[in-house]
Every structure is written in structure tokens, then in C-alpha cells.
Amino acid sequence: MTVLEVIQRGTTFLTDKGVESPRRNVEEMLAQVLGMPRLNLYLGFENTLTERQLDAVREMLRRRAKREPLQHVLGTAGFCGLTLRCSRDALVPRPETELLVERARDFLRRLPSNQPLVLDLGTGTGCIALALARELDFIHVHASDISAAALALARDNTAACGAAERVEFFLGDLFQPLPAGTRYDAIVSNPPYVPTGDIPALEPEVRDHDPRLALDGGPDGLDFFRRLAREGIGWVKPEGRLFLEFGDGQAPALEEIARQNNWIVQAVHAVYSRHPRLMEWKPAG
């Protein structure tokens, strides 16, 4: 079977299974099996696959047809130019979170501090911590998570990216594991914000494969933010910022939570969907 035939048949197969962007999915799998960039497939449409290569692609297609995320099938996810290992132990990195990193990065570049201290709260794969540490060689990052499995994954990604010297990991709930008395120039977080009742209606790739702990934000999706607003004020420097990702329609409630807990909403940003999904808080007074 040729490269083109695999793409065509695989695309039809995944289309019938309701997979979004089926051709792109097949091309990503095929590129990994053949060990080449995806765009190079177009230079060798008539090349014939070996039986071993065909078996590998078939297995990947079977997994994807069961709505296992493409990133889990491939074993990696791209994020801010990094290739990160991913698994069921942590949320698959999303494009919207890249914009959260950009906002934090731009703020940190403007600081006069010689070595700003940053907290990635709920680090998961480590994507936020690693993207910031790689782009900003003058910062130091603390990365925390309540999941030991997620933290192990983040450590592996940090070692692979060569950022181990500037990222420290802490296991525990919210601020509990962090060194007492620490004050951060920036806290960045993509927390659980899906209302509990909405989880059954999520796409199977998310509902059945992302950790429930990384999704479930309580009855209205705002449980984490309430805790963060109450407990976080003492962990940010007076001139520091808190950068948050949140769900569609949650901006008004988050602005009220911030106001009630002595925060000022510095900015609200839209993402690719043009809906507000990112927010910056700073301590009031």
C-alpha cells in the first residue's frame, strides 16, 4: 500500500468514526511511523510501506477510532515550539494555553528584577513552566501539582528539554507544598474549570482520557478560583500578577470573585474563538 492510499483509506475510516480533522490525524501518525516531517509525505505519495509500517499505522488508527486523543496515540504534544511527552496522567496541552504563556512572558520581560520567581500552579505536563523557562533564561520557576503521576511526567519533560536547573517541582494541594514566605513575581495557572455537570457532554477525547482532577471545577466550575483568590493573595508580590485561564462565560463571575478577595482585574483577553478566556489579576493595595 502506498503513502497516498494509506492517507485516503485512513481518512475515510476516521471520518466514519466521527474524528475531527481526520486527514491531518492520519498524516501525523504516518509521519511518525515513517520518521519524517508531515509535509514530506507529499514528496513521496507513491512510496510503498512495509508490512511492519502498515501494522503500526493500523494500530494507531484503531486507537484513534476509539477516540483516544491523537497526542496519546503519538505519545507527544507540541506546545510553544516544544515537543512534550503526554499521557493520561495530565491534561493534553492546548493552543489557548500558549496564549496564557505569551501574556505571562511579556509581563516578565518588563520586570526590573534580575531573576523573577514564577509559579506554575497545577503544572500537569509541565508545559507552562517549560515554555517560560526556555524562552526566559533569567527566570526561576516553581511548578506544583497535586498529582504525583503528573509531576513525574513534568519532571521527565523538563529533563528532556534541558531546563532542570531552573525548574523546581513541588507535590501537594495548591500552596501547601511551597516554601513558607515565598513571594512570586507571577503565578500562572490553567486550573480545572469545567462544571461537574458538563463533563459527561465533553468530547470523548477529553471526557474519557484527560484526568478528571484536571477538568472538574465543581458545580459551577469556579471552586479552584475561589480558593486561589482567598489563599493566593499572600503569595504574590505587590507588583506581581496572577495569570489565569478559564471557561467560556465565566469572566463576570471571576471578576466578582477577584473583587471580593482584594484583587484588581488588570486585563481580560480573548483567545482564538474570540471569547474571553484569559485574565490577569494583581493584588489591590
N, C-alpha and C positions, 0 to 999 in steps of 0.2 A: 504494500500500500504506500502511495506517495504522500509527501507532506500535504499537498493540496487536498487529497482525498481524505486524509485524517481530519483536517480542518473542517471540510464540508460535512462529513458524516458526524463528527463530534458536535458541531454546531447544531445540526438537526436534532441530535439526541438530547442535548442540554436545553434546547428550545422547548421540546416536548415536556421536559421536567419543570418548566417554569423558571429556569435560571436566568437572571438578568445578565445582559452583555455576554451571551453565550460564545460568540466567536472569539472575543477577547480572552475569555476564560480558557478556551481550547488552545489558543496561541501561547498563552502564558505557560500552560502545562507542557506543551510540545517543546517550547524553547528551553525549559528546564531539563527535560529528558534528553534533548539533543545537545545541551551545553552551549547555547548560543543566545545572543540578544534576540528578543522577539522580532524586531524589524528585519533581521537577517533571514527569517523564514521566507520572506518574499523573494529572496535571491536564489532559493533552492526548492521551489514548489514541486519540481519533478524528481527530487531525491527520494529514494526508497528507504523506508525504515526497516531495521532488523526486527526479528520476531521478539527479541528481548525489549527493544524500544517500544514496540506496539503493545506488549503486555504491560509495560509501565504506564503508558498513556491510558490504556483501558482501565487500569485500576484507579488512576486518578479521576477519570471520568465517572466511574461508578461512585466514588466517594462524593464528588461534586453533585451528582444527580440526586443524592440523598440530602442535599442542601447543607453539606459541610462547607464552611467558608473556604473560599479559594486560598486564603492565606494559610489555613490549617493544612490544606492539601499540599501546598507548596512548601510549607514549613517556615516561610518567611513573609514579612510585610515590609513595604517601602514606607519610609517616613522621613521627611525633611532631608532627603538625599542619603539616608542611612538604610541599610538592609538589616532588619531585626528579626531574630528568631521569635516565633509566636506559637502559642498552643492554647488549649482550653483553660490554662491556668490564669490567663489575663485577657482583658479586653483587646480586641484587634484594633490597632491604631487607625484613626480615621482622619480624612483630609481636613475636617473642621478644626481638629486639634492642632494641626500645623499652623493655622492662623492664630491660635492662642499662643503658641510658641513665638510667633512673629511679634505679637504685641509685647510680650514679656522681654523679648530680646531687644526691641527698640528702646524700651524703658531702661533696661540695664546698661545699655551703651551710653546713655545720657548721664549716668550717675558719676559723681566725682570720686566715689570710693575706689580704692586701689584693688580690692578683692571683694566684691559684693558676695553676700551669702544668700543662696536661693534654696527654697524648699519645694520639692515636687511631692505633693501630698496625694497619696494613692497612686504610686508610680506605675503599677502594672508591669508592662514590658520594659519600663524604663525609658520610653520614647521621649517624653518631655525633658527629663534630666539629661539624657544623652544628646539630644538635639541642641540644647542650650550649652552644654559643656563643650561640645565640638565647635560650635560657632563662636563662643566667647571664651577664649583661653585665659581670661583674667578672673573668672568667677569660680566659686566653690559651691557644690550642690549637695544638699541632704535629700535623700529620696526615701520615703517611708511607705509602708503598706501593711495592712492588717493580715494579708495572706502570705504565709511562708513560701508557698509554691510560686506565687507571682514574684516575690522578692528574689527567689533563686533564678527565675527566668531573667529578671532585670540584671542580676549580677553577671550572668552569662553574656548578655548583650553588651554590658559595659566592658567586660574583658575583651570581647571580640572587636569592639570599637576603639580600644586603646585609651579609654577615659577613666580607668580605675583609680588613678591618683587624685582625681578631682571630684569624685562622686562617692559619698558615704551612704550606707544603707542602714535603715532602722526598721525593726519589726514591731508593730503594735498598732493600737487604735488611735487614730487622729494624732494629737500632740503628745500622747502618753510616753512614747519611747524616746522622745527628743531630749537633748541635754537641757537641763533646767537653766533658765536665764538667757537662753538663746534668743536673739532678735534677728529677723530676716529682712533683707532689703526687698525681697519679693517672694511671695508664696504663689505657686501656680498649681491648679488642680482641675482635672476633668473627673468630677465625682459621679457617683450613682445619682441619676436624676429622673429615672423613669418611674411614674406612679405604679404602684404594685398591680393595680387592676388593669393596666395597659400592657403588661408583659405578655400575656397569652396571645395578644394580637400582633406582636412583633414578627418580623420575618424569621423563618426557621433558622437562618444562619446566625441570628443574634439570640433569639429566644432559647434555642437548644444547644448553643455552643459557647457563647460568652458566659463568663461566671455570673451567677445570679447576684453575687455580692457586689459586682461592678455595675450592675444595672438598677437594682431595686432601691429607689429613693424614698420608700414609704408611701402612705396613702395618697399624698399629693405630689410626691417626687421631691419634696423640699427638706426632708429630715436632715440630710447631711449639711445643707446650707445653714439651717438654724443652729446646729452645733458649731459649725465653723464660725458663724457670726458671734456667738456667745464666747467661745473659747479662744478664738484666734486673735482677738484684739491685742492681747499682751505679747504676741509672738512676732509682731510686725513693727519695724522701726517707725518713728513718727512720720518720716518722709517716704516710707515704703509703700508697696502696693500688693493687693491681692487680685490675682487674675483667675477668672472662673469661666468654665464652660457650663451651659445649662440647656434645658429643653425648650422646645417651641412653646410660646405663650407664658413662660414663667417669669419674664422680665419684671412686670409690675409687682408681683409678689416678692421677688428678690430685692427690689428697690425698697420695699416697705420693711423687709427683714433687716436690711442694712441700716436703715434709718433708726429702727428701734434698738439697735445694738451699737450705736455710736460709730457708725461708718458713714463715709460720704461716697456716693456713687460717682466716680470720676468720669467714667465713659461706658457706653454700651455700643457693641459692634455687631453688625450683621455678618453672615457668612455667605457661602456660595448660593444658598437658597434665598438670599436677601432678607431672611428673618433674623431678628436679634438672637444671638446665641452666645455671645461673649460679653463679660462685664469686668470692669476694673473698680475695686474699692480701695479707699485709703482711710486710715484712722482719722476720726474727727477730733480736732483739738489737740 
